[in-house]
């Protein structure tokens, strides 16, 4: 067989199909990057400035790691692309246009997730799409939904304000609550948006969802672990506020702002993380044969 014939056989055989597939993937990747570059610059800017990002910018790193972990399984799957993926691409395109038109960061993020998953199904098949559903879907943590979060910020602030006043009262400390403001003696503390607990909620939700996904246990135990982020975040915020009150009583305004305030937040985040690990040890630590 001549050299020309060998090259032609490679291009028309399995190696050629793989080469063409990777070429298509590279071209489509460049196209998606170009389409979302300008819009995602704005979204990333919002995520950096918004007080309730919850560390969402780590989502692409986590997503890439999860895909890398599945590399052997993905390599063993046949490439059986399906046009059903085009439906996801069309939906993602509509979300993209709506996000640009209304400057909605949530729609732009959902659009990106939908388009990436649609490309996987369109070119790689349903089985590949199933395998990568969670790693790609995890990109939804990239940018929070400010509109949705702002709508629940006030209830969380009211909850944190009233519940955090219980412990000081039990200790005999006079506390007055006026809306989202707490008054302890001469101290007046306003529980504003950064103190609503949303940052704890988003961070813990991202961590709990990831840990649940990687745990070898039943579906419902994973759901319980993921949902546990909600009460843990609420409790953590109450603990943070109570710690601030107690430290204010003992040391004055040292821990009310600046480095001291940030230190309290870090301590409470450790408390929340340990609480999440406690729930994990009960629900997902040991694999079970339950269905």
C-alpha positions in Angstrom: 0.0 0.0 0.0 1.4 3.4 -1.0 1.9 6.3 1.4 -1.0 8.2 -0.3 -3.3 5.3 0.2 -2.4 4.9 3.8 -3.1 8.6 4.5 -6.5 8.3 2.6 -7.4 5.2 4.7 -6.6 7.1 8.0 -8.7 10.1 6.9 -11.7 7.9 5.9 -11.4 5.4 8.8 -11.8 5.7 12.5 -8.8 8.0 13.0 -10.2 10.4 10.3 -13.6 10.4 12.0 -12.0 11.3 15.3 -9.9 14.0 13.7 -13.0 15.5 12.1 -14.9 15.3 15.4 -12.2 17.1 17.3 -12.0 19.7 14.5 -15.8 20.3 14.7 -15.6 20.5 18.5 -12.7 23.0 18.4 -14.6 25.2 15.8 -17.8 25.1 17.8 -16.0 25.8 21.0 -14.4 28.9 19.4 -17.9 29.9 18.1 -19.5 29.6 21.5 -16.6 31.5 23.2 -16.9 34.3 20.6 -20.7 34.5 21.0 -20.6 34.6 24.8 -17.4 36.6 25.3 -18.9 40.1 25.4 -22.0 39.1 27.4 -20.2 36.9 29.9 -17.7 39.8 30.5 -20.7 41.7 31.9 -21.9 38.7 33.8 -18.5 38.1 35.3 -18.3 41.8 36.3 -21.7 41.5 38.0 -20.6 38.3 39.8 -17.5 40.0 41.1 -19.4 43.0 42.4 -22.6 41.4 43.7 -22.5 40.8 47.4 -24.1 37.3 47.1 -21.8 35.6 44.6 -21.1 32.7 46.9 -17.8 31.9 45.1 -19.6 31.0 41.9 -16.6 31.9 39.8 -15.0 28.6 40.9 -17.8 26.7 39.1 -16.0 26.4 35.7 -12.9 24.9 37.5 -15.1 22.4 39.4 -17.0 21.6 36.2 -13.8 21.0 34.2 -12.5 18.7 37.0 -15.7 16.6 37.0 -15.4 16.2 33.2 -11.8 15.2 33.6 -12.8 12.5 36.1 -15.2 11.0 33.6 -12.6 10.9 30.8 -12.2 7.1 30.7 -16.0 6.5 30.7 -16.5 9.1 28.0 -13.7 7.6 25.9 -15.5 4.2 26.0 -18.8 5.6 24.6 -19.6 5.5 20.9 -20.0 8.8 19.1 -23.7 8.7 18.2 -24.8 12.3 17.7 -28.5 13.1 17.6 -30.4 16.0 16.3 -32.3 16.1 19.6 -29.4 18.2 20.8 -30.5 20.9 18.3 -33.6 21.5 20.4 -31.4 22.4 23.4 -29.3 24.6 21.1 -32.5 26.4 19.9 -33.7 26.9 23.5 -30.2 28.1 24.5 -30.3 30.6 21.6 -33.6 32.0 22.7 -32.4 32.4 26.3 -29.3 34.1 25.0 -31.3 36.7 23.0 -33.7 37.2 25.9 -30.7 37.7 28.3 -29.1 40.2 26.0 -32.3 42.1 25.4 -33.2 42.4 29.1 -29.6 42.3 30.5 -30.6 39.3 32.7 -27.5 37.6 34.0 -29.5 34.5 35.0 -30.8 33.9 31.4 -27.3 34.4 30.0 -25.9 31.8 32.4 -28.7 29.3 31.7 -28.3 29.9 28.0 -24.6 29.0 28.2 -25.3 25.9 30.2 -28.1 24.8 27.8 -26.0 25.5 24.6 -22.9 23.6 25.9 -25.1 20.6 26.9 -27.0 20.8 23.6 -23.7 20.7 21.6 -22.6 17.6 23.6 -25.8 15.8 22.8 -25.9 16.9 19.2 -22.3 15.7 18.5 -21.8 13.0 21.1 -25.2 11.5 21.7 -27.7 11.1 24.5 -25.5 8.8 26.6 -22.7 11.3 26.6 -25.2 14.0 27.5 -26.4 12.0 30.5 -22.9 11.5 31.7 -22.1 15.2 31.5 -25.5 16.5 32.7 -24.3 17.4 36.2 -20.8 18.6 35.3 -22.2 21.0 32.7 -25.2 21.9 34.9 -22.9 22.9 37.7 -21.9 25.9 35.6 -25.3 27.3 36.7 -23.5 28.3 39.9 -21.3 30.6 37.8 -23.5 33.6 38.4 -26.4 33.8 41.0 -29.8 35.1 40.1 -29.8 38.6 41.6 -33.5 39.2 40.9 -34.5 35.9 42.6 -32.1 36.4 45.4 -33.1 40.0 46.1 -36.7 38.8 46.4 -35.8 36.4 49.3 -33.2 38.7 50.9 -35.7 40.6 53.0 -37.4 37.5 54.4 -34.0 36.1 55.3 -32.9 39.3 56.9 -36.1 39.4 59.0 -35.7 35.8 60.0 -32.0 36.3 61.0 -32.9 39.5 62.9 -35.7 38.0 65.0 -34.1 34.6 65.7 -30.7 36.1 66.6 -32.4 38.2 69.3 -33.5 35.1 71.2 -30.1 34.1 72.7 -29.2 37.6 74.0 -32.6 37.8 75.6 -32.1 34.4 77.2 -28.8 35.7 78.6 -30.6 38.7 80.1 -29.4 41.2 77.5 -31.9 43.8 76.6 -32.6 43.6 72.8 -35.0 45.6 70.7 -35.9 44.6 67.1 -37.2 47.2 64.7 -37.7 45.7 61.2 -34.2 44.5 60.2 -32.5 46.6 62.9 -31.3 45.3 66.2 -30.7 47.6 69.2 -28.6 46.4 72.1 -28.1 49.2 74.6 -26.4 52.0 72.7 -25.5 49.7 69.8 -27.6 49.8 66.7 -27.0 47.1 64.1 -28.7 47.1 60.7 -29.0 43.7 59.1 -28.7 44.8 55.5 -28.3 42.8 52.2 -24.7 41.6 52.8 -25.8 40.3 56.2 -28.9 38.4 54.9 -27.1 35.1 54.7 -27.4 34.6 51.0 -23.6 34.3 50.6 -23.6 31.4 53.0 -26.6 29.9 51.3 -25.0 30.0 47.8 -21.6 28.8 49.0 -23.0 25.9 51.0 -25.5 25.0 48.2 -22.6 24.7 45.7 -20.6 22.7 48.2 -23.4 20.4 49.3 -24.5 19.7 45.7 -21.0 18.8 44.7 -20.4 16.6 47.7 -23.8 14.9 47.2 -22.9 14.2 43.5 -19.6 12.6 44.4 -21.0 10.5 47.3 -21.8 6.9 46.7 -25.3 6.7 48.2 -28.9 6.8 47.2 -30.6 9.6 45.2 -32.8 10.7 48.2 -29.9 10.9 50.5 -28.1 13.1 48.0 -31.2 15.3 47.9 -31.3 15.6 51.7 -27.7 16.6 51.8 -28.1 19.2 49.1 -31.2 20.7 50.8 -29.5 20.7 54.1 -27.5 23.8 52.9 -30.7 25.9 53.4 -31.2 25.4 57.2 -27.4 25.3 57.8 -26.9 28.7 56.0 -29.8 30.2 58.0 -28.4 28.9 61.3 -24.9 30.0 60.4 -26.1 33.6 59.7 -27.9 33.7 63.1 -24.7 32.4 64.8 -22.7 35.1 63.0 -25.0 37.9 64.2 -25.1 36.6 67.8 -21.3 36.4 67.8 -21.1 40.0 66.7 -23.5 41.0 69.5 -21.5 39.1 72.1 -18.2 40.4 70.9 -19.6 44.0 70.8 -20.7 43.6 74.4 -17.2 42.4 75.4 -14.9 44.4 73.2 -16.9 47.3 71.8 -16.8 48.0 68.0 -13.7 46.0 67.3 -15.7 43.2 65.6 -18.4 45.3 64.2 -16.7 46.3 61.0 -13.5 45.8 59.0 -11.1 43.0 59.7 -12.8 41.9 62.9 -16.1 41.6 61.2 -14.5 39.6 58.4 -12.9 37.3 61.0 -16.2 36.6 62.5 -17.6 35.7 59.1 -14.7 33.3 58.5 -15.2 31.6 61.9 -18.9 31.1 61.2 -18.1 29.7 57.7 -16.0 27.1 59.4 -18.9 26.3 61.6 -21.2 26.0 58.6 -18.7 23.7 56.8 -18.4 21.4 59.8 -22.2 21.3 60.1 -22.4 20.3 56.4 -19.8 17.6 57.0 -21.9 16.4 60.0 -24.9 16.0 57.7 -22.8 14.2 55.1 -21.5 11.8 57.7 -25.1 10.8 58.6 -26.5 10.7 55.1 -23.8 9.8 52.7 -20.7 8.6 54.5 -21.3 4.9 54.0 -22.6 3.6 50.7 -25.9 1.8 51.1 -27.8 -0.8 49.1 -31.1 1.1 49.4 -32.9 2.1 46.3 
